[in-house]
Amino acid sequence: PKDGSQPFAMVFTDIQSSTTLWARAPQWMAGAVDAHHELIRKLIPKHRGYEVKTIGDSFMVAFADVADAVAFACALQSVFHDHDWQTHVFDET
């Protein structure tokens, strides 16, 4: 949002326990983080968001409308749930 007088919403993402996952299965985390980023970046424009910045596995996304931010967060959870993360690899390490 370019007009500082207008309200807006921010969504922050982060992969839970990513440091531990990197330590346990570094050979698999690069692909998982790439998939994570790709899934998020596909949804941002669909919900009229703007990627402010990305640091490591965290995103900061701005929305002019709170409803778009909530819809994005809900859609993201669904996409993450449906994605095949190959979690058996992490469970076995």
C-alpha distances in whole Angstrom, upper triangle without the diagonal:
4,6,7,10,8,9,7,9,10,13,16,19,22,26,28,31,30,32,35,35,34,38,39,38,37,38,36,33,32,32,30,27,27,27,25,22,23,23,19,18,20,18,14,14,16,14,11,9,8,11,10,14,17,20,24,23,20,16,13,11,7,7,6,10,12,15,13,13,16,18,16,18,21,21,21,24,26,26,27,30,31,31,34,33,37,37,41,40,39,41,44,43
4,6,9,9,10,10,13,14,17,19,22,25,29,31,34,33,34,38,37,37,40,42,41,39,40,39,35,34,34,33,30,29,30,27,25,26,26,22,21,22,21,17,17,19,17,14,13,11,13,12,16,19,22,26,26,23,19,16,14,11,11,9,13,16,18,17,17,20,21,20,22,25,25,25,28,30,29,30,33,34,34,37,36,40,40,44,43,42,44,47,46
4,5,6,9,10,13,15,18,21,24,27,31,33,36,35,37,40,40,39,43,44,44,42,43,42,38,37,37,36,33,32,33,30,28,29,28,25,24,25,23,20,19,22,19,16,15,14,17,15,19,22,25,28,28,25,22,18,16,13,12,10,13,15,18,17,18,21,22,22,23,26,27,27,29,31,31,32,35,36,36,40,39,43,43,46,46,44,47,50,49
4,5,8,9,12,14,17,19,23,26,30,31,34,34,35,38,38,38,41,43,43,41,43,41,38,37,37,36,32,33,33,30,28,29,29,25,25,26,25,21,21,23,20,18,16,15,17,15,18,22,24,27,27,24,21,17,16,13,13,11,14,15,19,18,18,21,23,22,23,26,27,27,29,32,32,32,35,37,37,40,39,42,42,46,45,43,46,49,48
4,7,9,13,15,19,21,25,28,32,34,37,36,38,41,41,41,44,46,46,44,46,44,41,40,40,38,35,36,36,33,31,32,31,28,27,29,26,23,23,25,22,19,18,18,20,18,22,25,27,31,30,27,24,20,18,15,14,12,14,15,18,19,18,21,23,23,24,27,28,28,30,33,33,34,36,38,38,42,41,45,44,48,48,46,48,51,50
4,7,10,13,17,20,23,27,30,32,35,35,37,40,39,40,43,44,44,43,44,42,39,38,38,36,33,34,33,30,28,30,29,25,25,26,23,20,20,21,18,16,15,15,18,17,21,24,26,29,29,25,22,18,16,13,11,8,10,12,15,15,15,18,20,20,21,24,25,25,27,30,30,31,33,35,35,39,38,42,42,45,46,44,46,49,48
4,7,10,14,17,20,24,27,29,32,32,34,37,37,37,40,42,41,40,42,40,36,36,36,34,31,32,31,28,27,28,27,23,23,24,22,19,19,20,17,15,14,15,17,16,19,22,25,28,27,23,20,16,14,11,9,7,8,9,12,13,12,15,17,17,18,21,22,23,24,27,27,28,30,32,33,36,36,39,39,43,43,41,43,46,45
4,7,10,14,17,20,24,26,29,29,31,34,33,34,37,38,38,37,38,36,33,32,32,30,27,28,28,24,23,24,23,19,19,21,18,15,16,17,13,12,11,11,14,13,16,19,21,24,23,20,16,13,11,7,6,5,6,7,10,10,9,12,14,14,15,18,19,19,21,23,24,25,27,29,29,33,32,36,35,39,39,37,39,42,42
4,7,10,13,17,20,22,25,25,28,30,30,31,34,35,34,34,35,33,30,29,30,27,24,25,25,21,20,22,20,17,17,19,16,13,15,16,12,12,10,11,12,12,15,17,19,22,20,17,14,11,8,6,5,6,6,5,9,9,6,9,12,11,11,14,16,16,18,20,21,21,24,26,26,29,29,32,32,35,36,34,35,39,38
4,7,10,14,17,19,22,22,24,27,26,27,30,31,31,30,32,30,26,26,26,24,21,22,22,18,17,19,18,14,15,17,15,12,14,16,13,12,9,10,10,9,11,13,15,18,17,13,10,7,6,5,6,9,10,8,11,10,7,10,12,11,10,14,15,14,16,19,19,19,22,24,24,27,26,30,29,33,33,31,33,36,35
4,7,10,14,15,19,19,21,24,23,24,27,28,28,27,29,26,23,23,23,21,18,19,19,15,14,16,15,11,13,15,13,11,14,15,12,12,9,10,10,10,11,12,14,16,14,10,8,6,5,6,8,11,12,10,12,10,7,9,11,9,8,11,13,11,13,16,16,16,18,21,21,24,22,26,25,29,29,27,29,32,32
4,7,11,12,15,15,18,20,20,20,23,25,25,24,26,24,20,20,21,18,16,17,17,14,13,16,15,11,13,16,14,12,16,17,15,15,12,12,10,10,10,10,11,12,11,7,6,5,6,9,11,15,15,13,15,14,10,12,14,11,9,13,14,12,13,16,16,15,18,20,20,22,21,24,23,27,27,24,26,30,29
4,7,9,12,12,15,17,16,17,20,21,21,20,22,20,17,17,18,15,12,14,14,10,10,13,12,9,12,15,13,12,16,17,15,17,13,14,11,12,11,9,10,11,8,5,5,7,8,12,14,18,18,16,17,15,12,13,14,11,9,12,13,10,11,14,14,12,15,17,17,19,17,20,19,23,23,21,23,26,25
4,6,9,8,11,13,13,14,17,18,18,17,20,17,14,15,16,13,10,13,13,10,11,14,13,11,14,17,16,15,19,20,19,20,17,17,14,14,12,10,9,9,6,4,7,9,12,15,18,21,22,20,21,19,16,16,18,15,12,15,16,12,12,16,15,12,15,18,17,18,16,19,17,21,20,18,20,23,22
4,6,5,9,11,10,11,14,15,14,14,16,14,11,12,13,10,8,12,12,9,11,14,13,12,15,17,17,17,21,22,21,23,20,19,17,17,15,12,11,9,6,7,10,13,15,19,21,25,25,23,23,22,18,18,19,16,14,16,16,13,12,15,14,11,13,16,14,15,13,15,14,17,17,14,16,19,18
4,5,8,9,9,11,13,14,14,15,18,15,12,15,16,13,12,15,15,12,14,17,16,15,18,21,20,20,24,24,23,25,22,22,20,20,18,15,14,12,9,10,13,15,18,21,23,27,26,24,25,23,20,20,21,19,15,17,18,15,13,16,16,13,14,17,16,17,14,16,14,17,17,13,15,18,17
4,6,5,6,9,10,11,12,13,16,14,12,14,16,13,12,16,17,14,16,19,19,18,21,23,23,23,27,28,27,29,26,25,23,23,20,17,15,13,11,12,15,18,21,24,26,30,30,28,28,27,24,23,25,22,19,21,22,18,17,20,19,16,17,20,18,18,15,16,14,16,15,12,13,16,15
4,5,5,6,9,10,10,10,13,12,8,11,13,10,9,13,14,12,14,17,17,16,19,21,22,22,26,27,26,28,25,24,21,21,18,15,13,10,8,10,14,17,20,23,26,30,30,28,29,27,24,24,25,22,19,21,21,18,17,20,19,15,17,19,17,17,14,15,13,16,14,11,14,16,14
4,5,5,6,9,10,10,13,13,10,12,15,13,12,15,17,15,17,20,20,20,22,25,25,25,29,30,29,31,27,26,23,23,20,16,14,10,10,12,16,19,22,26,28,32,33,31,32,30,27,27,28,25,23,25,25,21,21,24,22,19,21,23,21,20,17,18,16,18,16,13,15,17,14
4,5,5,6,9,10,13,12,10,13,16,14,14,17,18,17,19,22,22,22,24,27,27,27,31,32,31,33,30,29,26,26,23,20,17,14,13,15,19,22,25,28,31,35,35,33,34,32,29,29,30,27,24,26,26,23,21,24,23,19,20,23,21,20,16,16,14,16,14,10,12,14,11
4,5,5,6,7,10,9,7,10,12,10,11,14,15,14,16,19,19,19,22,24,25,25,29,30,30,31,29,28,25,26,23,19,17,13,12,15,18,22,24,28,30,34,34,32,33,31,28,28,28,25,23,24,24,21,19,22,20,17,18,20,18,16,13,13,11,13,11,7,10,12,9
4,6,5,5,8,8,6,8,11,10,10,13,15,14,16,19,20,20,22,24,25,26,29,30,30,32,29,28,24,25,22,18,15,12,11,15,18,21,24,28,31,34,35,33,34,32,29,29,30,27,25,26,26,22,22,24,22,19,20,22,19,18,14,14,13,15,12,10,13,14,11
4,6,6,10,10,9,12,15,14,14,17,19,18,20,22,23,24,26,28,29,29,33,34,34,35,32,31,28,28,25,21,18,15,15,18,21,25,27,31,34,38,38,36,37,35,32,32,33,30,28,29,29,25,25,27,25,22,23,25,22,21,17,17,15,16,13,11,13,13,10
4,6,9,9,9,12,14,13,14,17,18,18,20,23,23,24,26,28,29,30,33,34,34,36,33,33,29,30,27,23,21,17,16,19,23,26,29,33,35,39,39,37,38,36,33,33,33,30,28,29,29,25,24,26,24,21,22,23,21,19,15,14,12,13,10,7,10,10,6
4,5,6,6,9,11,11,12,15,16,16,18,20,21,22,24,26,27,28,31,32,33,35,32,31,28,29,26,22,20,16,15,19,22,26,28,32,34,38,38,37,37,35,32,32,32,29,27,28,27,24,23,24,23,19,20,21,19,16,13,12,11,11,8,6,10,9,7
4,5,5,7,9,10,11,13,15,15,17,19,20,21,23,25,26,27,30,31,32,33,31,30,26,27,24,20,18,14,14,17,21,24,27,30,33,37,38,36,37,34,32,32,32,29,27,28,28,24,24,25,23,20,22,23,19,18,14,13,13,14,11,10,13,13,10
4,6,7,8,10,11,12,14,15,17,18,20,22,23,24,26,28,30,31,32,34,31,31,27,28,25,22,20,16,16,20,22,26,28,32,34,38,39,37,38,35,33,33,33,30,28,29,28,25,25,26,23,20,22,22,19,16,13,12,13,14,10,10,14,13,11
4,6,6,6,9,10,11,12,15,16,17,19,20,22,23,25,28,28,29,31,29,28,25,27,24,20,19,15,14,18,20,24,26,30,32,36,36,35,35,32,30,30,30,26,25,26,25,21,21,22,19,17,18,18,15,13,10,9,10,11,8,8,12,12,11
4,5,5,6,8,10,10,12,14,15,16,18,20,21,22,25,26,27,29,26,25,22,23,20,17,15,12,10,14,17,21,23,26,29,33,33,32,32,29,27,27,27,24,22,24,23,19,19,20,18,15,17,18,15,13,10,10,11,13,10,9,13,14,12
4,5,5,6,9,10,11,12,14,16,16,18,20,21,24,25,26,28,25,24,21,22,19,15,14,11,10,14,16,20,22,26,28,32,33,32,32,29,27,28,27,24,23,25,23,20,20,22,19,16,19,19,16,15,12,13,14,16,13,13,17,17,16
4,5,5,6,9,10,10,12,14,15,16,19,20,23,23,25,26,24,24,21,23,20,17,16,13,12,15,17,21,22,26,28,31,32,31,31,28,26,27,26,23,22,23,21,18,19,19,16,14,17,16,13,12,9,10,12,14,12,13,16,17,16
4,5,5,6,9,10,11,12,14,15,17,19,21,22,23,25,23,22,20,22,19,16,15,12,10,13,15,19,20,24,26,29,30,28,28,26,24,24,23,20,19,20,18,15,15,16,14,11,13,14,10,10,7,9,10,13,11,11,14,16,15
4,5,5,6,9,10,11,12,14,16,17,20,21,21,23,20,20,16,18,15,12,12,9,7,10,12,15,17,21,23,27,28,27,27,24,22,23,22,19,18,19,18,14,15,17,14,12,15,16,12,13,10,12,13,16,14,13,17,19,18
4,5,5,6,9,10,11,12,15,16,18,19,21,22,20,19,16,18,16,12,13,11,9,12,13,16,17,21,23,27,28,27,27,24,22,23,23,19,19,20,18,15,17,18,14,13,16,16,13,13,11,13,15,18,16,16,20,21,20
4,5,5,6,9,10,11,13,14,17,17,19,21,19,19,16,19,17,14,15,13,11,13,14,17,17,21,22,26,26,26,25,22,21,21,20,17,17,18,15,12,14,14,11,10,13,12,9,10,8,11,13,16,15,15,18,20,20
4,6,5,6,9,10,11,13,16,16,17,19,17,17,14,17,15,12,13,11,8,10,10,14,14,18,20,23,24,23,23,20,18,18,18,14,14,15,13,10,11,13,10,8,11,12,9,11,9,13,13,17,16,16,18,21,20
4,6,5,6,9,10,11,13,15,16,17,15,14,11,14,12,9,11,10,8,9,9,12,12,16,18,22,22,22,22,19,17,19,18,14,14,16,14,11,13,15,12,11,15,15,13,14,13,16,17,21,20,19,22,24,23
4,5,5,6,9,10,12,13,15,16,15,15,12,16,14,12,14,14,11,13,12,15,14,17,19,22,23,23,22,19,18,19,18,14,15,17,14,11,14,14,11,11,15,14,11,13,13,16,18,21,20,20,23,25,25
4,6,5,7,9,11,12,13,15,14,15,13,16,16,14,16,15,12,13,12,14,14,17,17,21,21,21,20,17,16,16,15,11,12,13,10,8,10,11,7,8,11,11,9,12,12,15,17,20,20,20,22,25,25
4,5,5,6,10,10,11,13,11,11,10,13,12,11,14,14,11,10,9,11,10,13,14,18,18,17,17,14,13,14,13,9,10,12,10,7,10,11,9,9,13,13,12,15,14,18,19,22,22,21,24,27,26
4,5,5,8,9,11,11,10,10,8,12,12,11,14,14,12,12,10,11,10,13,14,17,18,18,18,15,14,16,15,11,12,15,12,10,14,15,12,13,16,16,15,17,17,20,22,25,25,24,27,29,29
4,6,7,7,10,11,11,12,11,15,15,14,18,18,16,15,13,15,13,15,15,18,18,19,18,14,14,16,14,11,13,14,11,10,13,13,10,12,15,15,13,16,17,20,22,25,25,25,28,30,30
4,6,5,6,9,8,10,11,14,15,15,18,19,16,15,12,13,11,13,12,15,15,15,14,11,11,12,10,7,9,11,8,7,11,11,9,11,14,14,14,17,18,21,22,26,26,26,28,31,31
4,6,6,6,5,7,7,11,12,13,16,18,16,14,11,11,8,9,9,12,13,14,13,10,9,12,10,7,10,12,10,9,13,14,12,14,17,18,17,20,20,24,25,28,29,28,30,33,33
4,5,5,6,7,9,13,15,16,19,21,19,17,14,14,11,11,10,12,13,15,14,10,11,14,12,9,13,15,12,12,16,17,15,17,20,20,19,23,23,27,28,31,31,31,33,36,36
4,6,8,10,12,16,18,18,22,23,21,19,16,16,13,13,11,13,13,14,13,9,11,13,10,8,12,13,10,11,15,14,13,16,18,18,18,22,23,26,27,31,31,31,33,36,36
4,6,9,11,14,17,18,21,23,20,18,15,14,11,10,8,10,10,10,9,5,7,9,7,6,10,11,9,11,14,14,14,16,18,19,19,23,24,27,28,32,32,31,33,36,36
4,7,10,13,16,17,21,23,21,19,15,14,10,9,7,8,9,11,10,7,9,12,10,9,12,14,13,14,17,18,17,19,22,22,22,26,26,30,31,34,35,34,36,39,39
4,7,9,12,14,17,19,18,15,12,10,6,6,5,8,9,10,11,8,7,11,11,8,11,14,13,13,16,17,17,18,21,22,21,25,25,28,29,33,33,31,34,37,36
4,6,9,11,15,18,17,14,10,9,5,5,6,9,11,13,14,11,10,14,14,11,13,17,16,15,18,20,19,20,23,24,23,26,25,29,30,33,33,32,34,37,36
4,6,8,11,14,13,11,7,6,5,7,9,12,14,15,17,14,12,15,16,12,14,17,16,14,17,20,18,18,22,23,21,24,23,27,27,31,30,29,32,34,33
4,7,10,14,14,11,8,5,5,7,10,13,15,16,18,16,14,17,18,15,16,19,19,17,20,22,21,21,24,26,24,27,26,29,29,33,32,30,33,36,34
4,7,10,11,8,6,5,7,10,13,16,19,19,21,18,16,19,20,16,17,20,20,17,20,22,21,20,24,25,23,26,24,27,27,31,29,28,31,33,32
4,6,7,6,5,6,9,12,16,19,21,20,22,19,17,19,20,17,16,20,19,16,18,21,19,18,21,23,21,23,21,24,24,27,26,24,27,29,28
4,6,5,7,9,12,15,19,22,24,23,25,22,20,22,23,19,18,22,22,18,20,23,21,19,23,24,22,24,21,23,23,26,25,23,26,28,26
4,6,8,11,14,18,21,25,26,25,27,24,21,23,24,20,19,22,22,18,19,22,20,18,21,23,20,21,18,20,20,23,21,19,23,24,22
4,7,10,13,17,20,23,24,23,24,22,19,20,21,17,16,19,18,15,16,18,16,14,17,19,17,18,15,18,17,21,19,17,20,22,21
4,7,10,14,17,20,21,20,21,19,16,18,19,15,14,17,17,14,15,18,17,15,18,20,18,20,17,20,20,23,22,20,23,25,24
4,6,10,13,17,18,17,19,16,13,15,16,13,12,15,15,12,14,17,16,15,18,20,18,21,19,22,22,26,25,23,25,28,27
4,7,10,14,15,15,17,14,11,14,16,12,12,16,16,14,16,19,18,17,20,22,21,24,22,26,25,29,28,26,29,32,31
4,7,10,12,12,14,11,9,12,13,10,10,14,14,12,15,18,17,17,20,22,21,24,23,27,26,30,30,28,31,33,33
4,7,9,9,12,10,8,11,13,11,12,15,16,15,17,20,19,20,23,24,24,27,26,30,30,34,34,32,34,37,36
4,5,7,9,7,6,10,11,9,11,14,15,15,17,19,19,20,23,24,24,28,28,31,31,35,35,34,36,39,38
4,7,9,8,8,12,13,12,14,17,17,18,20,22,22,24,26,27,28,31,31,35,35,39,39,37,39,43,42
4,5,5,7,9,10,11,13,15,16,17,19,20,21,23,25,26,27,31,31,34,34,38,39,37,39,42,42
4,5,5,6,9,10,11,12,14,15,17,19,20,21,23,24,26,29,29,33,32,36,37,35,36,40,40
4,5,5,6,8,10,11,12,14,15,17,18,20,21,23,24,28,28,32,32,35,36,35,36,39,40
4,5,5,6,9,10,10,12,14,15,16,18,20,21,22,26,26,30,30,33,34,33,35,38,38
4,5,5,6,9,10,10,12,14,15,16,18,20,21,24,24,28,28,31,32,30,32,35,35
4,5,5,6,8,10,11,13,14,15,17,19,20,24,24,27,27,30,31,30,31,34,35
4,6,5,6,8,10,11,12,14,15,17,18,22,22,26,26,30,31,29,31,34,35
4,5,5,6,9,10,10,12,14,15,16,20,20,24,24,27,28,27,29,32,32
4,6,5,6,9,10,10,12,14,15,19,19,22,22,25,26,25,26,30,30
4,5,5,6,9,10,11,13,14,18,18,22,21,25,26,25,26,29,30
4,5,5,6,9,10,11,12,16,17,20,21,24,25,24,26,29,30
4,5,5,6,8,10,10,14,14,18,18,22,23,21,23,26,27
4,6,5,6,9,10,13,13,17,16,20,21,20,21,24,25
4,5,5,6,9,12,13,17,16,20,21,21,22,25,26
4,5,5,6,10,11,15,15,19,20,19,21,24,25
4,6,5,8,8,12,12,16,17,16,17,21,21
4,6,8,9,12,12,15,17,16,17,20,21
4,7,9,12,12,15,17,17,18,21,22
4,6,9,10,13,15,15,16,19,20
4,6,8,10,11,13,14,16,17
4,5,8,9,9,11,14,15
4,5,6,8,9,11,12
4,5,5,6,9,10
4,5,5,6,9
4,6,5,7
4,5,5
4,6
4
